[in-house]
Amino acid sequence: MEKDKKKYNILVIEDNPGDLILVEEYLDEHILDPRVTSAINFKQANIILSGNETIFDIIFLDLSLPDKSGEPLVQEILNLSKDIPVIILTGYTDMPFSIKSLEMGISDYLLKDTLTPFGLYKSLVYNIDQNKFILALEQSEKRYNDLFHLSPQPMWVYDAETLKFLDVNDAALKEYGFDYEEFLSMKIDDIRVELQPIGHSKGLNTIKENQEIDKSFEFHTLKNGKIIDVQLSSNELIYNDKKSKVILANNVTQRNLYIKAIEDQNTKLKEIAWIQSHVVRAPLARLMALVNLLNEGEEILQEEKLFLFKQIMNSANELDDIIKDISSKTAEVEIKKDK
C-alpha cells in the first residue's frame, strides 16, 4: 500500500513510553514521513506550544498526565492549541466526559484499546481537512463581515419572509439616523414611503422573488423625517439559517435632483429654440414687408405712410417683447445652472 507523502507535523502529549511508541508505529504504517514531536507532561507541552518553532497540524493528547489531567488539562491544551485540532487518546471509557470534551472543542475522542493504524490515520486526515475547511469558512465569513460592516454604502440584511431587519452596517446607521437596536426592531416597510418612483410598481415582490442581483428604486424616510431617493441592489443569502436578502442602498437624491434640473433646462432651451424659429418669424416678416412697401411705394399718400409707420412700430414692439421673453427664459436657465 502506498503511503501518504504529505508532511504532517504532529505533537503527541503522552507520558507512557509504550503508548508513544505504539502511536508512532501506527503513524508510520500510513504516512511516509510523519514528523512527530512528543511531550511527557503538560509543562513540556506548554513550552512547545508557546514557542514559535513548529506549526503543528494536529495534537494527540493523553488525558492523564503527571502534572495535569481531565477537564483542566483539556481546557489548557485547547487554549494553547488555538486553531490546531486536538484528538484525545485515552484508555478509559467515559461517555459523559467524551461528550463534554467534544463540546469544549476537542476534534475527536479515541480509545487506545480499540485503536488501529488505519483508524488513527483516518482520524488524523479527517480532522486536519475538517479544520482547514472550518478555518476557510471562518475566513470567508470574516471577509463578508468586513465587506458588510466596513462598506461606505448603507447595507442591511433582512428576513425574506417577515421583512424584519437582521443586521445593519455602520453606514446605514449614519445615513438613516436610527441606532442598531432601533433598526433590529423594525421592518423594511417602516422606512419605505409609498411614493413609488417610476418603474418600481413591483416593489418588494421583485426583491423577494428574484434570485439574481436585483436593482430597484424606492423612497425611504430617515429618522428625522426627511425623505430620500434610494437605488437598491439586492441578493439572496442564508443568514442564521434564515432565507434572507442583503441590500445595498445608494442615496441618489442629489443625482435625481441634478438630472431633473438638467431636464428642466433642456425643456426651457427647447422653448427658446421654438420661439426663435417660429414666434420671431411673424413680426420680423411683417417688418420686412412694411419696409419694402415704403421703399417701393413712390406715390404713397401721407395717411398711408402714417399707417405703415404705425404697423412697423407695432411689429417692432412685438419683436421687442419676444426678445425680452427669450432673455427671461435664458436667464432662468443660467440661474438654475449656477445653482
Backbone torsions as a table, in degrees:
resi	resn	phi	psi	omega
1	MET	NA	132.7	-179.3
2	GLU	-74.0	134.0	-177.4
3	LYS	-85.7	156.0	177.2
4	ASP	-68.1	123.3	-176.3
5	LYS	-92.8	-0.2	178.9
6	LYS	-67.2	150.9	179.4
7	LYS	-91.8	112.6	179.6
8	TYR	-110.5	126.0	171.6
9	ASN	-95.1	114.6	-170.6
10	ILE	-121.2	131.1	174.0
11	LEU	-107.3	123.5	177.1
12	VAL	-111.7	116.1	178.7
13	ILE	-101.6	99.6	-171.6
14	GLU	-150.8	127.2	-178.8
15	ASP	-91.4	-11.8	-179.7
16	ASN	-93.4	113.3	-177.8
17	PRO	-58.6	-37.4	-179.9
18	GLY	-64.4	-43.8	178.6
19	ASP	-65.9	-36.3	178.7
20	LEU	-63.7	-44.7	178.8
21	ILE	-62.6	-40.5	-179.9
22	LEU	-62.1	-43.8	179.1
23	VAL	-62.4	-42.9	179.7
24	GLU	-63.4	-40.9	179.0
25	GLU	-65.6	-42.1	178.6
26	TYR	-61.1	-41.4	179.5
27	LEU	-66.2	-37.7	179.8
28	ASP	-63.3	-26.5	-177.1
29	GLU	-68.2	-28.2	-175.4
30	HIS	-120.9	-11.8	-179.0
31	ILE	-119.5	129.7	-175.5
32	LEU	-63.6	-45.2	-176.4
33	ASP	-141.2	73.5	178.2
34	PRO	-71.7	129.4	179.6
35	ARG	-96.4	95.9	-172.4
36	VAL	-100.5	127.1	170.8
37	THR	-113.3	137.9	-176.6
38	SER	-121.6	152.5	174.4
39	ALA	-137.0	134.6	-175.8
40	ILE	-96.3	-4.5	177.4
41	ASN	-155.3	175.2	-177.7
42	PHE	-67.8	-35.7	-178.9
43	LYS	-58.2	-47.6	178.3
44	GLN	-63.7	-42.5	179.6
45	ALA	-61.0	-38.7	179.3
46	ASN	-62.8	-43.9	-179.8
47	ILE	-64.2	-44.3	-178.1
48	ILE	-64.3	-47.0	-176.3
49	LEU	-74.4	-24.1	179.5
50	SER	-79.8	-20.3	178.7
51	GLY	-81.2	170.6	-178.7
52	ASN	-113.0	17.8	-174.5
53	GLU	-74.0	-40.5	-175.6
54	THR	-130.7	136.0	172.8
55	ILE	-100.3	113.4	-175.1
56	PHE	-87.2	146.0	176.2
57	ASP	-86.1	-28.7	-177.0
58	ILE	-160.6	155.6	178.9
59	ILE	-126.4	130.5	170.9
60	PHE	-103.7	127.2	-172.1
61	LEU	-124.8	124.7	170.6
62	ASP	-83.6	138.9	-174.0
63	LEU	-77.4	-18.0	-175.3
64	SER	-118.6	96.6	176.7
65	LEU	-106.6	158.9	-177.0
66	PRO	-60.2	-35.2	-174.7
67	ASP	-105.8	-3.6	177.6
68	LYS	-168.7	147.1	-179.1
69	SER	-155.1	171.3	174.0
70	GLY	65.0	-146.7	-175.0
71	GLU	-62.5	-41.8	177.3
72	PRO	-59.0	-39.1	178.6
73	LEU	-64.2	-46.3	179.9
74	VAL	-58.1	-46.2	-178.0
75	GLN	-63.6	-41.8	179.9
76	GLU	-64.6	-43.9	-179.5
77	ILE	-65.8	-40.0	177.6
78	LEU	-62.4	-39.1	178.2
79	ASN	-64.1	-37.6	-178.8
80	LEU	-78.8	-32.3	-173.3
81	SER	-75.0	-25.4	-179.1
82	LYS	57.5	-105.7	-175.9
83	ASP	-96.8	9.1	-178.7
84	ILE	-87.0	129.2	177.4
85	PRO	-66.6	139.5	-179.0
86	VAL	-117.5	127.1	178.0
87	ILE	-114.2	126.9	179.1
88	ILE	-83.6	133.0	171.5
89	LEU	-116.5	117.2	-175.9
90	THR	-141.2	153.9	177.5
91	GLY	-96.2	4.0	-176.2
92	TYR	-116.1	134.5	176.3
93	THR	-88.6	109.9	-179.4
94	ASP	-138.2	88.9	-174.4
95	MET	-59.3	-47.7	179.6
96	PRO	-58.0	-42.0	-179.0
97	PHE	-71.3	-34.3	178.3
98	SER	-62.4	-41.7	177.4
99	ILE	-64.9	-42.6	179.8
100	LYS	-61.4	-43.3	-178.2
101	SER	-65.9	-37.4	177.1
102	LEU	-65.5	-37.3	176.7
103	GLU	-65.9	-31.7	-179.9
104	MET	-72.2	-23.1	179.6
105	GLY	128.6	4.3	175.4
106	ILE	-66.6	140.3	-176.2
107	SER	-80.9	-35.1	-179.3
108	ASP	-156.1	161.6	-176.5
109	TYR	-135.2	107.9	-175.0
110	LEU	-116.6	140.4	176.8
111	LEU	-91.7	131.3	-178.5
112	LYS	-63.4	-36.8	-175.4
113	ASP	-66.1	-27.9	-177.9
114	THR	-107.9	9.3	-175.8
115	LEU	-73.9	138.9	175.8
116	THR	-126.3	159.3	178.4
117	PRO	-55.7	-45.3	-179.0
118	PHE	-69.0	-38.6	178.8
119	GLY	-61.6	-40.1	178.5
120	LEU	-67.5	-44.9	179.7
121	TYR	-64.0	-43.5	-180.0
122	LYS	-60.4	-44.3	179.3
123	SER	-64.3	-40.4	179.9
124	LEU	-60.9	-52.3	-176.8
125	VAL	-64.6	-45.4	-177.7
126	TYR	-60.8	-46.7	-175.2
127	ASN	-73.5	-30.9	174.2
128	ILE	-66.9	-46.1	179.5
129	ASP	-64.7	-41.7	179.2
130	GLN	-63.6	-39.8	179.8
131	ASN	-65.2	-40.0	177.2
132	LYS	-62.7	-40.9	179.4
133	PHE	-64.0	-43.7	-180.0
134	ILE	-63.9	-42.7	179.2
135	LEU	-63.8	-41.0	178.0
136	ALA	-63.7	-39.2	178.8
137	LEU	-65.3	-42.0	179.3
138	GLU	-65.2	-39.9	178.3
139	GLN	-65.9	-39.9	177.7
140	SER	-63.6	-42.0	178.8
141	GLU	-65.0	-38.7	178.5
142	LYS	-64.9	-41.2	178.2
143	ARG	-62.1	-41.9	177.7
144	TYR	-62.1	-46.1	-179.2
145	ASN	-61.7	-39.5	178.7
146	ASP	-65.5	-45.2	178.3
147	LEU	-61.1	-37.8	-177.7
148	PHE	-73.2	-57.2	-171.6
149	HIS	-77.0	-26.0	-178.9
150	LEU	-96.0	0.3	179.9
151	SER	-64.7	135.4	176.7
152	PRO	-73.7	-12.5	178.7
153	GLN	-94.6	140.7	176.4
154	PRO	-58.6	130.7	178.3
155	MET	-138.8	149.8	173.7
156	TRP	-152.4	162.5	174.6
157	VAL	-117.7	135.3	178.0
158	TYR	-134.4	154.8	178.1
159	ASP	-69.7	124.6	-176.3
160	ALA	-67.3	-20.1	-179.1
161	GLU	-93.8	-51.3	-175.5
162	THR	-88.6	-16.6	-177.1
163	LEU	67.6	13.9	177.4
164	LYS	-78.6	143.1	175.5
165	PHE	-67.6	134.9	178.0
166	LEU	-108.2	-29.0	179.1
167	ASP	-161.8	147.9	176.7
168	VAL	-139.9	151.3	178.9
169	ASN	-95.6	173.7	-175.7
170	ASP	-63.6	-35.1	-179.7
171	ALA	-62.7	-36.3	178.2
172	ALA	-68.4	-40.5	178.0
173	LEU	-60.8	-42.6	-178.7
174	LYS	-69.0	-42.1	-176.7
175	GLU	-68.8	-44.8	-171.8
176	TYR	-93.0	-19.7	175.5
177	GLY	88.6	-7.3	177.3
178	PHE	-83.8	152.9	172.2
179	ASP	-87.6	175.2	-172.5
180	TYR	-61.0	-45.0	-178.4
181	GLU	-65.3	-37.3	178.0
182	GLU	-63.2	-42.9	178.5
183	PHE	-60.1	-46.9	-176.1
184	LEU	-68.5	-14.5	177.5
185	SER	-91.6	-1.3	-174.7
186	MET	-112.1	168.8	171.4
187	LYS	-112.4	168.3	178.8
188	ILE	-58.2	-38.2	-179.1
189	ASP	-59.6	-23.1	-178.0
190	ASP	-71.0	-19.5	178.8
191	ILE	-110.4	-6.7	-179.3
192	ARG	-84.8	143.1	176.7
193	VAL	-116.0	131.2	-176.0
194	GLU	-80.3	58.6	169.8
195	LEU	-119.8	65.3	-167.2
196	GLN	-60.6	126.6	176.3
197	PRO	-65.3	161.4	178.6
198	ILE	-59.0	134.8	178.1
199	GLY	86.9	7.1	-178.6
200	HIS	-114.4	26.5	-178.3
201	SER	-65.7	-22.6	179.7
202	LYS	-72.2	-25.3	176.4
203	GLY	56.0	-139.7	-175.6
204	LEU	-69.7	-21.4	179.7
205	ASN	-60.1	-36.6	178.1
206	THR	-62.7	-43.5	-178.5
207	ILE	-69.8	-33.9	-178.8
208	LYS	-68.9	-43.8	-166.6
209	GLU	-92.4	-31.2	-173.6
210	ASN	-80.0	121.3	-177.6
211	GLN	-84.0	-17.7	177.5
212	GLU	-82.8	171.9	177.2
213	ILE	-64.6	122.7	-175.2
214	ASP	-114.4	143.3	176.7
215	LYS	-122.0	133.8	179.3
216	SER	-148.7	170.8	-178.2
217	PHE	-121.9	141.0	177.8
218	GLU	-143.9	164.9	167.2
219	PHE	-102.6	131.4	178.1
220	HIS	-119.9	151.8	176.6
221	THR	-107.4	135.6	176.8
222	LEU	-85.2	171.5	-179.5
223	LYS	-62.1	-32.4	-179.4
224	ASN	-81.7	3.8	177.6
225	GLY	93.2	-10.1	179.1
226	LYS	-68.1	141.1	179.4
227	ILE	-104.5	132.3	-179.7
228	ILE	-124.5	153.5	172.4
229	ASP	-88.4	133.5	178.5
230	VAL	-131.5	143.8	170.6
231	GLN	-103.8	125.0	-175.7
232	LEU	-106.3	132.5	169.8
233	SER	-114.5	131.9	-174.1
234	SER	-136.1	156.8	174.2
235	ASN	-154.4	155.9	-178.2
236	GLU	-83.0	151.1	170.2
237	LEU	-159.3	165.1	173.4
238	ILE	-100.2	119.5	-176.9
239	TYR	-123.9	117.8	-176.5
240	ASN	51.1	46.2	177.9
241	ASP	65.4	17.2	178.7
242	LYS	-116.2	140.0	173.8
243	LYS	-68.4	117.4	-170.9
244	SER	-134.7	175.9	175.7
245	LYS	-130.3	138.2	171.6
246	VAL	-103.6	132.2	-174.5
247	ILE	-119.7	135.3	169.2
248	LEU	-112.3	121.9	-175.5
249	ALA	-108.8	122.9	179.9
250	ASN	-110.6	116.3	179.1
251	ASN	-71.7	111.0	-176.7
252	VAL	-111.5	20.8	-177.7
253	THR	-58.6	-52.5	-178.6
254	GLN	-64.7	-38.4	178.6
255	ARG	-62.4	-43.4	-179.7
256	ASN	-66.7	-38.6	176.8
257	LEU	-63.2	-39.3	179.3
258	TYR	-65.6	-43.5	178.8
259	ILE	-62.4	-42.0	179.6
260	LYS	-63.7	-39.8	179.0
261	ALA	-63.0	-40.7	178.1
262	ILE	-64.8	-42.7	179.1
263	GLU	-62.8	-40.7	177.6
264	ASP	-63.1	-41.3	178.6
265	GLN	-63.7	-41.6	178.7
266	ASN	-62.2	-38.6	178.0
267	THR	-62.5	-44.8	178.9
268	LYS	-62.9	-41.6	-179.7
269	LEU	-65.2	-36.1	176.5
270	LYS	-65.6	-39.4	177.5
271	GLU	-62.3	-43.5	179.6
272	ILE	-62.6	-43.9	179.7
273	ALA	-62.2	-39.0	179.9
274	TRP	-67.3	-42.1	178.7
275	ILE	-61.0	-44.4	-178.6
276	GLN	-64.2	-36.8	-175.6
277	SER	-88.5	-18.0	-176.1
278	HIS	-121.3	-56.6	-173.0
279	VAL	-68.2	-40.8	-178.8
280	VAL	-65.6	-29.9	-173.9
281	ARG	-61.4	-38.1	-175.3
282	ALA	-64.2	-58.0	179.8
283	PRO	-64.6	-31.5	179.1
284	LEU	-66.9	-41.0	178.2
285	ALA	-64.3	-40.2	178.4
286	ARG	-63.2	-44.1	179.2
287	LEU	-57.9	-46.5	-179.0
288	MET	-63.3	-39.8	179.7
289	ALA	-66.4	-42.6	-179.8
290	LEU	-64.6	-41.9	179.2
291	VAL	-63.7	-40.0	177.6
292	ASN	-62.1	-40.1	178.5
293	LEU	-61.0	-42.3	179.8
294	LEU	-65.9	-40.5	-178.4
295	ASN	-68.8	-37.9	-173.5
296	GLU	-91.5	-20.3	-177.2
297	GLY	-83.6	101.7	-178.0
298	GLU	-81.0	-29.4	-176.1
299	GLU	-116.4	46.7	179.4
300	ILE	-83.4	130.9	178.5
301	LEU	-68.2	156.1	-179.4
302	GLN	-59.3	-39.2	-179.5
303	GLU	-64.0	-38.5	178.8
304	GLU	-69.3	-37.0	177.7
305	LYS	-61.8	-44.1	179.0
306	LEU	-60.1	-39.7	179.0
307	PHE	-64.1	-42.5	-179.9
308	LEU	-65.5	-41.7	178.1
309	PHE	-61.5	-38.8	179.3
310	LYS	-63.8	-41.8	179.5
311	GLN	-67.2	-36.7	176.6
312	ILE	-62.4	-43.5	179.8
313	MET	-63.8	-41.5	178.7
314	ASN	-61.6	-43.8	179.6
315	SER	-65.9	-37.9	178.5
316	ALA	-64.5	-43.5	177.8
317	ASN	-62.9	-41.5	179.0
318	GLU	-62.3	-42.8	179.0
319	LEU	-65.1	-37.6	178.0
320	ASP	-63.0	-42.6	178.1
321	ASP	-62.0	-40.3	179.7
322	ILE	-64.9	-42.2	178.9
323	ILE	-63.3	-40.1	177.3
324	LYS	-62.3	-40.5	179.3
325	ASP	-63.7	-42.1	177.6
326	ILE	-63.1	-43.4	179.6
327	SER	-61.7	-40.2	179.3
328	SER	-63.4	-46.1	179.7
329	LYS	-65.7	-37.6	177.7
330	THR	-64.3	-39.8	178.4
331	ALA	-63.0	-39.6	178.1
332	GLU	-60.7	-42.3	179.0
333	VAL	-63.6	-42.7	-178.9
334	GLU	-65.2	-40.5	179.6
335	ILE	-62.3	-46.1	-179.8
336	LYS	-64.7	-36.0	178.4
337	LYS	-64.2	-41.7	178.9
338	ASP	-63.3	-38.0	-179.8
339	LYS	-64.8	NA	NA
